[in-house]
Amino acid sequence: MKIEARLLVGVALFFLVTGVGYWFWSYEQSGTVMLIGAVLLGLVPGSYYLWWSQRMTPRPEDRDDGTLAEGAGVIGAFPSSSIWPFVMGMGLFSCALATVFGTWLLAPGFAAVFAAAIGYTVESRRGGTI
């Protein structure tokens, strides 16, 4: 995780230098605030990864003597394709539309979000589609 940490901290430093230069060149506030946000988007996960990389056993790709054979094997389990993320997105979109068109849209929105949460959980426990 050292490689990822250094990359993200490097991104944060780049945007920090860019933001300081932008501020002194333009004195424009909104762009400077956005560049500060970009600094935080690199610094927060980068510092977290750096903190963890010092406390965990180095991965084969983090060591100088690591081999390809050490990195081989199962990487992880990935979920199969599913309709439930789309249903949850539509439910959350319906809840957002309730702020514009009326609170009556909250009921179907919450129902869709609740159904999607249950459906995706059941589907992931069974290991296939419903």
SEKOLLUM-480623 format. One line per 8 residues: number of its first residue (from 1); their letters; for each residue x, y, z of N, C-alpha, C, CB. Coordinates in steps of 0.1 Angstrom, whole numbers, always signed. Atoms other than C-alpha are relative to their C-alpha. Glycine has a CB too. Layout:
REM SEKOLLUM-480623
NUM) A) X,Y,Z,X,Y,Z,X,Y,Z,X,Y,Z | ...
This chain:
REM SEKOLLUM-480623
1) MKIEARLL) +8,-12,+0,+0,+0,+0,+9,+13,+0,-9,+0,+12 | -8,-11,+1,+30,+22,+0,+0,+8,-13,+15,-4,+4 | +1,-6,+13,+28,+28,-37,-12,+9,-1,+1,-11,-11 | +12,-8,+1,-8,+39,-35,+0,+12,+9,-12,-9,+3 | -1,-11,-9,-1,+61,-5,+9,+11,-6,+5,-5,+14 | -9,-10,+6,+28,+78,-22,-7,+7,-12,+13,-6,-4 | +7,-5,+12,+7,+83,-54,-10,+11,+5,-6,-11,-8 | +11,-9,-4,-22,+99,-35,+6,+12,+8,-10,-7,+9
9) VGVALFFL) -6,-12,-7,+0,+121,-13,+7,+9,-10,+11,-5,+11 | -5,-8,+11,+18,+132,-45,-10,+8,-7,+8,-9,-9 | +11,-7,+6,-15,+141,-60,-4,+12,+9,-12,-9,-3 | +3,-10,-9,-23,+161,-29,+10,+12,+0,-1,-5,+14 | -10,-10,+0,+10,+179,-30,+0,+8,-13,+14,-6,+1 | +2,-7,+13,+5,+187,-67,-11,+11,+1,-2,-10,-11 | +12,-10,+0,-29,+203,-61,+3,+11,+11,-12,-8,+4 | -3,-10,-10,-15,+221,-30,+9,+11,-7,+8,-6,+12
17) VTGVGYWF) -8,-10,+7,+12,+238,-51,-8,+7,-10,+12,-7,-7 | +9,-7,+10,-13,+245,-79,-10,+9,+7,-8,-11,-8 | +10,-9,-7,-38,+259,-54,+7,+13,+6,-6,-8,+11 | -7,-12,-5,-12,+282,-38,+3,+10,-11,+13,-4,+8 | -3,-8,+12,-1,+294,-72,-13,+7,-5,+6,-8,-10 | +12,-5,+5,-37,+298,-83,-5,+12,+9,-11,-11,-1 | +5,-11,-9,-46,+319,-52,+8,+13,-2,+1,-5,+15 | -8,-12,+1,-17,+343,-55,-1,+6,-14,+14,-3,+4
25) WSYEQSGT) +1,-6,+13,-22,+347,-92,-14,+6,-3,+3,-11,-11 | +13,-5,+3,-60,+352,-93,-8,+6,+11,-8,-12,-6 | +8,-4,-12,-73,+358,-57,-14,-3,-2,+2,+15,+2 | +14,+4,+2,-104,+340,-68,-3,-11,+10,-2,-6,-15 | +3,+8,-12,-121,+322,-39,-6,-14,-4,-10,+7,+9 | +7,+13,+3,-143,+294,-55,+10,-10,-6,-12,+2,-9 | -10,+9,+6,-115,+279,-76,+10,-5,+11,+7,+6,-11 | -9,+3,-10,-92,+280,-46,-6,-10,+10,+5,+12,+8
33) VMLIGAVL) +7,+10,-9,-118,+262,-24,-1,-14,-7,-14,+5,+4 | +1,+13,+7,-122,+235,-51,+14,-7,+0,-5,+2,-14 | -14,+6,-1,-84,+230,-52,+3,-5,+14,+10,+11,-5 | -2,+5,-14,-84,+227,-14,-7,-13,+1,-5,+10,+10 | +7,+13,+0,-110,+200,-19,+8,-11,-7,-14,+1,-6 | -8,+9,+7,-88,+183,-44,+12,-5,+8,+5,+6,-14 | -11,+4,-9,-59,+184,-19,-5,-10,+10,+6,+13,+7 | +5,+9,-10,-81,+167,+6,-4,-13,-6,-13,+6,+7
41) LGLVPGSY) +4,+13,+7,-93,+141,-19,+13,-9,-2,-6,+3,-13 | -13,+8,+1,-56,+130,-23,+6,-2,+14,+10,+8,-8 | -6,+1,-13,-45,+136,+13,-6,-9,+10,+2,+14,+6 | +7,+8,-10,-72,+119,+33,+3,-15,-3,-15,+3,-1 | -2,+14,+2,-70,+84,+16,+15,-3,+0,-6,-5,-13 | -14,+3,+1,-32,+88,+10,+6,-1,+14,+7,+11,-7 | -5,+1,-14,-25,+94,+47,-5,-12,+7,-4,+13,+8 | +6,+13,-6,-48,+65,+57,+8,-12,-6,-15,-1,-4
49) YLWWSQRM) -8,+11,+5,-30,+42,+33,+14,+0,+5,+0,+1,-15 | -14,-1,-6,+4,+54,+46,+0,-5,+14,+5,+15,-1 | +2,+5,-14,-8,+48,+82,-1,-15,+0,-12,+7,+6 | +2,+14,+0,-19,+13,+73,+13,-8,-6,-12,-4,-8 | -11,+6,+6,+12,+5,+52,+12,-2,+10,+5,+7,-12 | -10,+2,-11,+34,+10,+83,-4,-10,+10,+2,+14,+6 | +5,+9,-10,+13,-13,+104,-3,-14,-5,-12,+5,+6 | +3,+14,+5,+7,-43,+81,+13,-6,-6,-11,+1,-10
57) TPRPEDRD) -11,+7,+6,+30,-69,+66,+0,+5,-15,-2,-16,+1 | -1,-5,+14,+43,-56,+32,-5,-11,-10,+14,+4,-3 | +4,+9,+10,+26,-71,+2,+11,-3,-10,-12,+7,-8 | -12,+4,+9,+48,-88,-25,+3,+12,-9,-4,-12,-8 | -3,-11,+9,+44,-57,-48,+6,+12,+7,-12,+4,-7 | -6,-10,-7,+56,-35,-20,+15,-3,+4,-8,+3,+13 | -14,+4,-4,+88,-54,-13,+9,+0,-13,+0,-14,+6 | -9,+0,+11,+119,-52,-35,+4,-15,-4,+13,+7,+4
65) DGTLAEGA) -3,+14,+3,+125,-90,-33,-13,-8,-3,+7,-6,+11 | +12,+7,+3,+89,-99,-41,+0,-6,-14,-12,+9,+1 | +1,+7,+13,+82,-124,-70,-14,+0,-5,+6,-14,+1 | +13,+2,+6,+54,-129,-94,-8,-11,+6,+1,-1,-15 | +6,+11,-5,+46,-162,-79,-7,+3,+14,+9,-12,+2 | +6,-4,-13,+39,-146,-45,-13,+7,-1,+10,+8,+9 | +12,-7,+3,+13,-124,-60,-11,-7,-7,+3,+13,-7 | +10,+8,+7,-6,-151,-78,-10,-6,+9,+7,-12,-8
73) GVIGAFPS) +11,+6,-8,-38,-167,-66,-13,+8,-1,+4,+0,+14 | +13,-6,+0,-73,-156,-59,+1,+14,+5,-10,-8,+9 | -1,-14,-4,-76,-118,-57,-11,+3,+9,+0,+9,-13 | +12,-3,-9,-111,-116,-43,-12,-5,-7,-1,+15,+3 | +13,+3,+5,-147,-123,-49,-7,+12,-5,-9,-8,+10 | +8,-11,+5,-167,-100,-71,-14,-3,-2,+7,+5,-14 | +15,+3,+1,-205,-97,-72,-4,-2,-14,-8,+11,+7 | +5,+2,+14,-224,-109,-102,-9,+12,-4,-8,-14,-1
81) SSIWPFVM) +9,-11,+4,-245,-86,-122,-14,-1,+6,-2,+0,-16 | +13,+0,-8,-277,-76,-105,-8,+13,-4,+3,+0,+15 | +9,-11,+2,-307,-53,-109,-1,+9,+12,-14,-5,-4 | +2,-7,-12,-306,-42,-73,+7,+13,+2,+3,-8,+12 | -6,-14,+0,-281,-13,-76,-8,+10,-8,+14,-1,-5 | +8,-9,+8,-303,+2,-103,-13,+3,+7,-3,-7,-13 | +12,-3,-8,-334,-2,-81,+3,+9,+11,-6,-14,+5 | -4,-9,-11,-316,+15,-52,+2,+14,-6,+12,-6,+7
89) GMGLFSCA) -2,-13,+6,-305,+43,-75,-13,+7,-4,+9,-1,-12 | +13,-5,+4,-340,+48,-88,-8,+4,+13,-8,-9,-8 | +6,-4,-12,-353,+48,-52,+5,+13,+6,+1,-12,+10 | -6,-12,-5,-328,+74,-41,-3,+12,-8,+15,-2,+2 | +3,-11,+9,-335,+95,-71,-15,+4,+2,+1,-5,-15 | +13,-3,-4,-372,+93,-62,-1,+8,+13,-9,-12,+1 | -1,-8,-13,-364,+105,-27,+5,+14,-3,+9,-7,+10 | -5,-13,+3,-344,+134,-42,-10,+8,-7,+13,-1,-8
97) LATVFGTW) +11,-7,+7,-373,+143,-65,-11,+4,+10,-5,-9,-11 | +10,-3,-10,-395,+144,-34,+2,+14,+5,-1,-10,+11 | -3,-14,-5,-378,+177,-24,-5,+10,-10,+15,+2,+2 | +5,-9,+10,-390,+192,-57,-15,-1,-3,+8,-2,-13 | +13,+2,+5,-423,+177,-66,-10,-4,+12,-1,-11,-10 | +9,+2,-11,-437,+168,-32,+4,-13,+8,-14,-2,-5 | -5,+11,-9,-433,+144,-2,-7,-13,-4,-3,+4,+14 | +7,+12,+4,-457,+119,-18,+10,-10,-7,-12,+2,-9
105) LLAPGFAA) -10,+8,+7,-426,+106,-38,+9,-7,+10,+8,+8,-9 | -8,+7,-10,-409,+96,-5,-4,-14,+2,+0,+8,+13 | +5,+14,-3,-431,+65,+0,+5,-10,-10,-15,+0,+0 | -5,+10,+10,-423,+48,-33,+16,+0,+0,-5,+3,-14 | -15,+0,+0,-386,+59,-30,+5,-8,+11,+4,+15,+1 | -4,+8,-12,-382,+45,+5,-3,-15,-2,-6,+5,+13 | +4,+14,+3,-400,+13,-6,+10,-6,-10,-14,-1,-6 | -10,+5,+10,-376,+9,-36,+14,-2,+7,+1,+9,-12
113) VFAAAIGY) -13,+1,-7,-345,+15,-14,+0,-12,+9,+3,+13,+8 | +1,+11,-9,-357,-9,+12,+0,-14,-7,-13,+1,+9 | +0,+13,+8,-365,-36,-14,+13,-3,-6,-11,+1,-11 | -13,+2,+6,-332,-31,-31,+10,-5,+11,+5,+13,-7 | -9,+4,-10,-313,-34,+2,-2,-15,+4,-1,+9,+13 | +3,+14,-3,-331,-66,+11,+3,-10,-12,-15,-2,+4 | -3,+8,+11,-329,-80,-24,+15,-3,-3,-6,+6,-13 | -14,+2,+2,-292,-74,-28,+7,-8,+11,+7,+13,-2
121) TVESRRGG) -5,+7,-11,-285,-88,+6,-3,-15,-2,-5,+5,+14 | +4,+14,+2,-305,-120,-1,+8,-6,-12,-15,-1,-2 | -7,+5,+12,-289,-123,-35,+15,-3,+3,-1,+10,-12 | -14,+2,-3,-253,-120,-21,+1,-12,+9,+6,+12,+6 | -1,+11,-9,-261,-146,+6,-1,-13,-8,-10,+1,+11 | +3,+12,+7,-274,-171,-19,+11,-3,-10,-13,+0,-7 | -11,+2,+10,-245,-166,-44,-5,+0,-14,+7,-12,+3 | +5,+0,+13,-267,-161,-74,-11,+10,-2,-4,-14,-5
129) TI) +11,-10,+2,-295,-141,-89,-13,-6,+5,-2,+3,-15 | +13,+4,-5,-330,-143,-75,-10,-2,-11,-6,+10,+10
